[in-house]
Every structure is written in C-alpha cells, then in structure tokens.
C-alpha cells in the first residue's frame, strides 16, 4: 500500500481549510443533497464530501457509510489532494497503490473510487467529492462532468457558509464595541454634568454589570490611613440570588501587606477560577464569603495612592475574561478616577470660596480674595480632568493644565503668549472647513461677554488622526463690571464619542444596503430594482436616451427543484445570479432578482444592439457553468430564456410599458423552445 504524499503547500492548505471552520460540524442538508445527488448520477452506493485534515480525512457529508472519518494514511482522497487532480480508480485490486489498503481488504471493501478535488478560489484543494462502489466500474465522460459541477457547488456552499459566519462575527463584534463605546460616553457625560459621586458610581456599576453580563459589580473604597487593610463597598449592582455586599466592612491585613503595592502600580488582577489561582488562604476566604468564583479587579488610583478597587464578580461559574473586557473595565476605572478627582477639587474650591466670602468686609478685601482665588483657580484647573486654558482680555494664554497640553499637543511654555488665532491653520469644523479665529469660543466670549457651550472643533496634526474636542468658555469679571477681564476655556477630548457616532452611521448604511440586497443570491432585490428603474426612466425621458430592460428566467427550474431538492436549487440560483451579474461591465447597469427564478437587468443609455451583446455574454457564461439538469426538456445542463425590450421613453409612455414588452418577449422566447432570447 502506498501512503498519500503531502502537497508542497501543505501548511498553507491546512490553514486555508481551518479558515472555513467546518471540521467536526453537524450534518447540513445543503451538503447531504449534493452527496445524494452524486450517488444517484454515478449509480454508486457510497458518496462522500471528504475533507483532508492533518492526520485524518473527515466526512462533512456521507451516503452509504457509517463512519465519520478514517486515517489520512489509508485514504484515497489523500492521493487526490496530493495531486490536486481528479482521481479515478476503476478497480482497486488492479492498482498497486491500493491492493492491500485496509479499506479494500476489509470493510467497506472498496473496488471502485472516483474523487473530484474541492478547490478554493485561491487554488487550495481541501478534499474531494467522491463516489465509491463495491464493484469495479467506470464513469462516463458525462458523469465526470456532472461530478465536477457538483464539486463546484460544494465549494460555493463552503464560501457562502464562511461569508455568513464572517459577517455575523463582524456584526456581533461591531455591535458589542458600539454598545460599550456608548456606555463609556454616557458615563463620561454624566461625570461632566454632575459632581454627585453616588449617582455616578451607581450608574457605572449597573451599566457595566449589564454590559459585561457579570453577576456583581462593586466599587470598594479603602479607609484613609488604614494602609489598604480596611474599607467597604460604597456602591454595587448585583443580580438576584447572590448576596449584597454594600456597606459591608472588610478587614484584611493580608491585602495591605501583599497586594496593595501591586495595585498601586496600576496592575489588574484577572482570576478565571479562584480554586486554581494560588491565592493566599485569607484572600480566598474573603472571596468565598462573597460567593465569588471568578473575578476581575481594577485599581482606582488618586495621586499615586490606592483609593479603592473596581471589582467585577462572577459568582455562578468560572469565567475566562477577554482582553476587550479587561480593557473596557480599565477605561471605566479611569473615568471613575476622573470623577473622584473632579468632585474632590470642586468640593475643596467651594469650601475655600465660602470661607473667603464670610471673611470679606470690604472691596479691598474682596479684590484681594479674587486675586488669591484666581491663583487657587489656576492650581485647581491644573488637576481637572478636562483641558483648561486661561486667556486674558487681549486673547493671550497665561495658564493651562496638563490635560490641555496633552489634547493640544503643545507644552505650557509653547502655548503661553499665544492667542486662539494662532491655531487657525490646524483647527477645523465638523464639516471640514477651517475654524476661523474670530469664531473661537474664547474669542467670542471675550468679545460678547457671553459664555459658549459645546462648540465642536477638530485639531489636525501631521501624521496623526484628527482629534475632536468639545469646548466651553466662561467669562471672568471683576465686581460691578460687565466686560470680562479674562476667559476660561474648558475642553474635553470627544474623539472616541465621534468614532462611536461614525460606527452607528456605518451600521445604518449597512442596514440600508441589506434592505436593497437579495438575501440568498446577494444581488440587488426587487425593491432596489423598482427604485432604480423609476430613476432611470425619468432620466431617460429627460435626456431622450435609450433604456433597455432584460428579463431572464431559468428554464424548467421547478423540475430542477423537484429533481435535486430545494437546497441544490438555492445553490443553482446563487451560481446563475452571481455569474450573470459579473457580465455587466458598467457601474450604471443593474442586475436584480425579480422573484423566484426570474431575474432582470437594467441597461441605461443602451439601445437594442447593445442589449443583445450583453444577453449573449450572459448566455455564454451560464452555458459555461455546465450545471447538471437531467429534468430539463431542452438540455442536460441548466439553460436560461431571455426577453429584451429597448425604447427611448417619452412623457406619453410609462415604465410599465417597458416591463410589459420585456415580459412578453420572455414569453415568446419560452414559446419558441427556451434556451434563447427574443427581442
């Protein structure tokens, strides 16, 4: 017995096979119809769709055989894959390669084998569509051609299956990413609008639990001066059936000694199963008390100190945390850090201003207080989550915070002394136009004394994506004066929010495309055809140009379905539609499914001679497919009949006239024997 050789491109071939994600999947009617049809055409008791894996051949579909796979070393299909060619063995007992093969000497006692390679569009042979008999025999040339056609149909099903799976995975990933971006934008917006930490924590915990499908989300705060040993959960969201931990005091000296330094460095703890994690006994006891089986813990840091922890608990079962989930939790924790910092700073500022107001008893004292307040204000803005810039009445920048430097890409020294006008060439509006200097919110506020809110600006920089910011400007005035002596411009980076909006727009556009596409054949559908024909008709009337219409019908398609089954019928529709559509060379032409097995072609600015040329291209392409059709009354292969109409539309006519002519001519083509066109 000769073992099959390995193809030279074996590693690439196996990689191509795995891309289809079809190995070890359940039986599917589409493939079973093809093997049953192959057995009937070739008159054999056994037919297989065999895929050759690294060490085995696995049967996606089988007729007349009980096993689902055999070793590759004894496979017939392995030889066909190695040569990437049709393998025909009329009598295995007379072929030196197979005389002592176990599949010949023992069950299933193979005496005849014929395998047609299953080749992908990039020329990788994944396996074969093969027929097997217990008696020596030979296939006719016609049977070989039909077996080859069925192998192409099998590959079409592979491609359709992979396309559908890829599209579904992309849609799911896009949808999940969009939902998380929306959630992050909502939390960010709430932080900008509110200083109520309890409300921010509650919304973040509830939305994060629902988004990540977790059993419990808890926000834990350490007691000050406890060396991260004591604390409590200040907010949580937990599903029914598991205990609440809110306001529960925790005393864990092990944590402060062993884990606090780890978290202060910004590291994240990821535990898929606490029973397999190697945690210390005291730490594991606390997690078990909270019913935790798997958890994800992200530190919440304030000025290099560990403020608390964002805890994500899975209590029902172990869980493998995805990189996207870990990254999303980290981003949520960052927003919570901003909210805590912002609330703390504003609380401090409010207390100071209140104390100063109580002490003020004269204008001189008040002026001194304002000067001191401005100094403190500059200190406060340095630590705020938004970018902050202070500009004097002449527009010159005198102070900014760290976030302003990051967002604008300039240092404080580079910005100091500049005006908004100096950024004109690098800033744009949402429509892409230049953001004029006089329209900058800070300049408008200095000019009018009125605050400006939520002004959108794009910052352009060479070799970097555009960064989008939302700007607010607030005037600063001395008592009893109406004109501002300075302006505070605050701005937040909304680039991620803009990207989320763009994704939403893309989803809407994708939905629109789907609404105009036939789900089976992936060509334009009836709705798309109706809209386009109306448009082209009106344009042709206006410009007095020819408009041609072609009706196309698959001959005896009902008999095809009755003979081969509806799954094979669907595969036939896909091949015919895709092949016919590929013959249209102009972007203005449209190929659409009209209904059932009937298709239609719109050819703008095309007279009858041009339409006939397109019809002949389509006819030749369909003939070249050689799709078997034993039930046809005009040919052994699938054929089509076509009706052509071509007119120069006028105001006195209607597009229904054009449709009626094409439909009538299609009827004449059928009456005259089918497999032809009529005009």
N, C-alpha and C positions, 0 to 999 in steps of 0.2 A: 504494500500500500504506500502511495506517495502522499506525504502531508502537503497541504497547500502552502505555496510560498507567500511571503509578506510583500505587499506592494512597496515600491520605493518611497511613496509618500504616506506610509502607514500612520505615522504620528499625526500628520495633518488630517488624514482621513478619519481617524478616531475622534479628533477634535471636532470635525465637521459633523460626525454622527451625533456627538453629545450635544451639539447646539440645538438639535431638534427636540431634545428632552422627551423621547418617545420610547426608549428602552424600558421594559418592565411596566408598561402602562396597560390598562384594562383593554379588552377587545372593543372594537368600534365597528359599527355597521358599515361605514364607508369602505373600510379595508376588507371586511368579510365579503361584501358584494363583489369586489374585484377578484378575490381568490376563487369564489364560487363560479364567477363568470369565466375565469381562466380554465378551471377544470372542465366546465361544460364545452368551451370552444375546442380544447385539445383532447377531450374524451378520456381524461385521466381520473383515477380515484383520489389522487392527492394533489393539492396545490397549496403553495406557501408564499407569504411575504416574509422573507428571511433577512434579518439584519445581522451583519457580521461584526461582533464586538471583539475585544482584545483576546479573550480565550474561549469564546463560545459563539454559536450562531443562535439568535433568539428570534422566535416567530411572532411577528406582530399579528398575523392572521394565518389561520390554517384550516384546511378542509381535508378530512380523511386521515388525520394524525392526532394522537392524544397528547404527546409530549410538547412542551413549550420551548425547549432548547436542547441542543446537543453540543459536545465539544467541538471547537473550531478545527482541531487537528484531523477529525474524520469527516468534516463537512464537504459536500460537493460545492456548495455556494462559495466556500473559501477559494476554490480554484477560479471560479468566475470573477470574484473580486480581485484576485491577484492579477489576472489578465485583463480585467476591465472590459470583457467582451462576452458575447453570447456563448454559452457552453451547452453543447448538445452531445449526449452520450446515449446512442441508440440501444446498446447492450452492454451493461456494466461488466458482465462476465468476460467480455472480449476486450476490455480496456485495461491495460496493465496498471493504470493509476488506481483502479477501484476493485480489482478482482477479489482481493482479500480484505476489503473495507468492512468493518463490523456492520455498517448499515446495509451492506449487500449480503454478507454471510448470515446475518441474523435479522431479526425483526427491525425494520419493516420490509426487508427483502427487496431492496430497490434493484430493478432491472433496467429501467429507463429513467433518464433525467434530462430536463431542458431548463436552463436558467437564464433569464434575461436580466442584465445588470440594471440596478436602480441608480441612475446617475443624476447628480445635482447639477444645477446651472453652472457651478464653478468646477465641474468635471471630477467630483469625488464620487466613487462607487460605494454606496452604503451597504448594499446587499443585492438580493435578486428577487424577482417574481418568478417562481419556478413551478413546474409541473412534474409529477413523478408517477410511475406506473410499476406494477409488479411483473409486467411482461415486456419484452423488448418491443420497440416500435420506432417510428419516425414521424416527425411533424411535417406537414405540407408547408410550402412557402407562404401560403395564405395564413395558416395558423401561427407561423413565426411572426408575420407582420402584425397580426392581431395581438399576440403576446407582447410585442414591442409597444403597441399603442396602449395596452393596459398598464405596462410599466411606467409610461409617461403619466398616465392618470394617477398612479400611486404616488409618484414624485410630486404631482400637483397637489395631492391631498397633504403630503408632508409639508409643502411650502405654505399651504393655506393654514394648516394647524399651527406652524411656527409663527406665522404672521399674526394670527389671532391671539396666541399666547403672549407674544412680544408686545402687541398693542395693549392687551389687558394689563400686563405688568407695568407698562409705562403709564397708563392711565391711573392705576392704583397708586403708584409712587408719586405722580404729579398731584393727585388728589390729597394724599396724606401730607405731602410737603406744603401744599397750599393751605390746608387746614391749620397746620402748625404755624405758618407764617402769619395767618390771620389772627390766631390766638396770641402770638407774640406781639403783634401790632396793637391788639386790644389792650393787653396788659401795659405795654409801653404808653399808650394813650391815656390809660387810667392813671398811671404814675404822673404824667404831665398835668393832668387835670385835678388831681386830688393829693392831699397830704395825709389822708386817713389810712394809716398803715393796716389797721384791722380789716378794712374793706378791701384793700389791695391784696393782702395775704389770703383772704377768703376766696376772692375771685381767682387768684393764681392757683390755689390748691384745688378748687373744684374743677376748673377748666383743664388743668394739667392732668388730673386723675382721669377725666373722661377722654382726653386726647390720647393718653398712653394706655388706657384700659387697665389701670392699676387698681389694686384693692384699697390702698390707703395712701394719701399724700399728707405728710406732716411737716410743719415749719417749726423747728426746735430752736430755742434761744437759751444760751448759756447765761448763768447768773454772773454779773460782774464780779471780779476779784475771786472767782472760785477756781481759777486755773483750769477751766473747762472740765470740771468734775461734776458740777451741779447745773440743773436747768429744768426747763419744762417746754412742752409743746404749746405754742401760742396760737396756732391755727391748724386745722386739719379738714380733710374731706375723706370719708370712709364709707364703703358700701355696707348695706345691711348684712348682718351675720357675723361681723367682726367688731371687736371692742373699740370704743373710743379712747384715745389717749390724751385728749385735750386737758390742759392744766394739770396733768399728772407730773408730780415732782420726781426727778430722776437723780439718783446719787450714784456716780460711777467713777471711782478713783482710778480704776484701770484705764479709762478713756484718757483722762488728763495726762497720765504718765506715759501711755504707749501710742496713742493715736493723734493727740492734739497737734503735735509738730508736723505730722504727716499732712493733716488737713490745712494747716496754715500755709503750706507751700502751694495750695490750690489743687491738690490731688483729689481724685474722685475714687470712692470705694464702690466696686462693682462685685456683687456676690450673686451668683446664679443659684446656689443651694448652700445654706448655712451649714448643713451637715457634712459638706465636703470642702469647707473653706479653710479649715485650720485656725479658726478664731480662738481667742482665749476663752476659758470657761465662763468668766464673769460677763464678757461681752455676749457670748452665745446665750447665756441665761436671760439676759435682758431682752434680746431679740425674740426668744421663745415665749417670754412673758407677753410680748406684744403680738404673738401668733405669726411672726414673720418667718417665711421660708426663703424668700429671695428679696434682696434689696439693692437700691441704687442710692448712694448718698453723695451730695454735692455740698462743699463748704460755702458758707455765706461769710464774706470777709469784709471788715471795716478797718481801714487804715492799718493794714498788716496784722490786725487782731481777729481772732476767730469769733465772730458774733454769734453764729449758730449753724444749723445744718438744714438743707432741703432733703427730706427723706421720702423715698418712693418705695412702698412696701408691696410685695406680692405675698399674700397670706394663704392662698388656696393651693398653690403648687409651685415647684421650681420654675424659673424663667431665665431664658437666655436674652440678655439685654443687647439690643442692636446699637451699632455705632451712631446711627441717626438719633436714637432715643437718648443716648448719653450726651451727645452734642446739644440736643434740644433742652435737656434738663440744665446743662451748664448755662445756656443762654437765658433761661428763665431765672436761674440763681443770680446772674449778673444784673438783670432788671430789678430783682428784689434788693440787691446791694445798693443800686442807684436810688430806689425808693426810700430805703432806710437812711442813707446819707442825706438825701434831699430833705426828708422830714426832720432829721436832727438839726441840720443847718438852719432851716427856716424857724424851727422852734427856738433855737438859740438867738437868732436875729430878732424874733418877735419879743422875746423876754428883754433883750437889751434895749430895744426901742421903747418898750413900755416903761422900763425903769427910767430912761432918759427923759421921757415926756413928763413923768411925775416930778422930776427934779428941775425942769425948765421953768423959770420965773421971769425971764426977760428975753428980748430979741437977741441980745448979745449971747446969752447962754444958749438960745435955740440955734443961732448961727454956728456956734462952736460945736454944738451937738451934731448939726448937719455935716460939718466937716469931719468930725470923728465917725459919724455914721457912714459917710462916703468911704472913708478909709476901711472901716469894717466891711462895708458892702463889697469893696474890691477883694477883701480877703475871702468873703463868703463865695463870691462868684467863681473864685479860683477852684473851689471844690465841687461846684454844681455839676450835675450830670449833663446839662446842655452846654453848648458853646456860648460864651458870654463875651461881648465886646463893648467897651465904654468909649463913646465918641463925644468930643467937646462940641461946642456950638459951631465951630468952623469945619466940623466934619472929621477932624483928625482923631485917630485912635490913640488913646492914652493908656488903656489897660485891657487885658484879655485873660481868659483862663486856659488851662491845659487842653481842655476838650476843644476849644476854639482853634488852638494850634494844630491839633490832630485833624479836625474836619477840614480846615482851610489849607493844610499842608505848609504852613508858614510858622516860623518861631515868633515869640512875642517881640523880640528885637526887630525882626523883619517887618512886623505889622505896625509897630509904634511909629506914629507920624504919618502913616498912610491915610488916605480917605477912601470912601466907598468907590469913588470914580476910578481909582487906580486898579480896580478889579474888573473893569468893564469888559476887556477882551477875553476874560476867562470865565464869564458867567453868562448863562442862557436861561430863557424861559422854557416852560414845558413844551411849547410848540417849536423849539429850536432857535428862535430869534434871540438876538443879543439883548441882554438885560441892561437897559440904558441907565447911566449913573444917576440921573435925576429921579428915576423910579425906584431906586434902592429904598427899602422901608426906613432905614435910619435917616436918610436924607429927607424923605417925605415927612417924617416926624419932626425933624429939626425945622423944616420949612413951615409946617402947618400946626405943629403943637399937638397933633392927633396921634394916638397910638395906632400901630399897624399890626394885624394878626394873620398868621398862617399864610404868609407870602412864600410861594414855592420858587426855588432857584436851583439851577444846576451849575456845579463847579467843574470846569473842564481842565484837564491836565494831560500833557503829552504822555502817551504810552500807558495811560490809566483809564479805567472806566469812569464815566461821568458820575459824580457824587451829588445826590439831591438832598437839599436841606429845606426845612420849614422855618421861616423867620418871623419873630415877633419883635416889635420895637416899642419901648416905653419912654416917654419924656421925663426928665428930671427938672424940677422947677424950684426956685427959691420962694419962700413965703411971700404972698402978695404980688407975685409976678406971673404973667401969663406966658411969656416966651421961655422955652426950655434953655437951661444953661448947658445941658448935655443930654445924651440919649443912651439908653441901654438896649442893645440888640441881642436877643437870645435866639439861638437856632439849634435845631436837632437834626441829626442825620436820619433821613427817611428813605434812604436808598433801598433797604430791604422791603419796606412797605410798597414802594413803587414797583419793585420786582414782583411782589405778590399780586399787585393790581394787573401787571402785564400778564402774569400766568393766568389770571381769571379771564382776561381778554382773549388769550390764546385758547382757553377751554371753550369760550363762547364761539370762537371762529371754527374750532374743531367740530363742535356740535352742529354748526351751520353746514359744514362740508358733509357731515354724516347724513344730514337731512336731505341732501341732494344726491346721495350715492346709494346704489342698489346694494343691499346687504350681502347678497350671495355672490354676484359677479364682480362687484367693486367698480362697475362703470356707472355713468350717470343714470338716475332713476326717472320715472315718469314725471314727477314734479319738476325736476331740472329741465327735462325736455320741453314741457309746456311753457315754462318761463322763457327759455331761450328762443323757442320758435316764435313766441309773441314779439320778443325784442327784435329778432332778425327780420320778421315780417314787416314791422313798422319801419325799420331802417331801409329795407329793400324798396318799400313804397316811396319813401322819402328820396332815396338816391337813384331810383329807377334801375336797380341792379337785379340780375338773375338770382333766384333762390331755388336750390334743388333739395328734394327730400327722397330718401330711400327707405322703404320698408323691407325688412329681412325676416324670414321665418325658417326655422329648422324643419326640414321635411320629415313627416311621419314621426314627430317627436313623441307623441302619445304611445306609439308602438314601441319606441325606444325604451320608454319608462316601463311599459308592460313587460318587455323582454329582459331588461337589465336591472330594473329596480330604480327607485327614486334617487338613491344616493349616487348611483352611476349617472343618472340623468342630471343631477346637480353638477357633477364634475364635468359632464359634457357641456352644459350651459356656460360654465366658467371658462373652459378652453375656447369655445367658439367666441364668446364675448371678448375675452382678452386678445385673442388672435385678430379678430375683425377690427377692434378698436385700434390696434397697433398699426393698421394700414393707413390711418388718417395722418397726414403729414403736417397739417396747419393747425395752429392753436385755436383758430376760429371755428374749426369743424367740431361737431359733437356726435359721439356715439352713445346711445342710451338704450336701456331696456324698457320696452314699451309695455310688456306684460307677458307672463308665461314664457314661451319660447320665441316670442316676437321682439325684434329689435328695430331701431330706427336711427337714421343718420341725417344730420342737418349739414348742408354744404352751402354756406353763404358765398355770394359773388361767383357762382358756378353754374354754367349752362349744362345742357343735356350731354354734350360731348365730354365735358369734364366729369360729370356724374357717372357716365358709363365707364370711364377709365378707373374711377375709384371702385365701382362694383366689380370690375374684372380683377383688380388687386385682391379684394376681399374673397371672391370665389376661389382664386388660385390658392390663397393662404389656407382656406378651410379644406380644400381638396388635399393639400399637403399634410394636414394633420392625420389623415387616414384613420379616423376614429371608427372602429367597427360598428356596423348597424345591420345585423342579419335580418331584422324585421322590415327593413326598408323595401319599398317596391320599385325603387329606381337605381339603387346601388348597394354594394355591400358595405360601404362606408357612409358616414354622415354627410349629407349634402344640404344646400340651402336654396331657397327661392327668393327672388328679389323683385320688387316693383319700384319703378323710378318715376318721379314727377319733377318737372323743371319749368318754372314760369317766371315772368317779370311781374311782380304783384302791382295791382292798381287799387285805387280807392274803392272801386266798384266791387272788388273781389274780397274774399275773406280767407283766412288761413285754413279754415275748414275745407275750402275748395281744394287747396294743395294736398291736404291729408286724404281727401276722398279720392283724388287722382292716383296717389301713390298706393292706396289700399286697393283700388280697382285693378291697377296694373299688377300688384302682387297676386291677386286672384287669377288674373289671366296667365301669369307665369305658372301657377299651380295647375290650371286647366290644361295648359299645353304640355304637361308632363313633368313639371318640377325640375329641380337641379338646373335652373336657368333664370335669366332676368327678362323683364318685359318693360317697355317704355312707350 
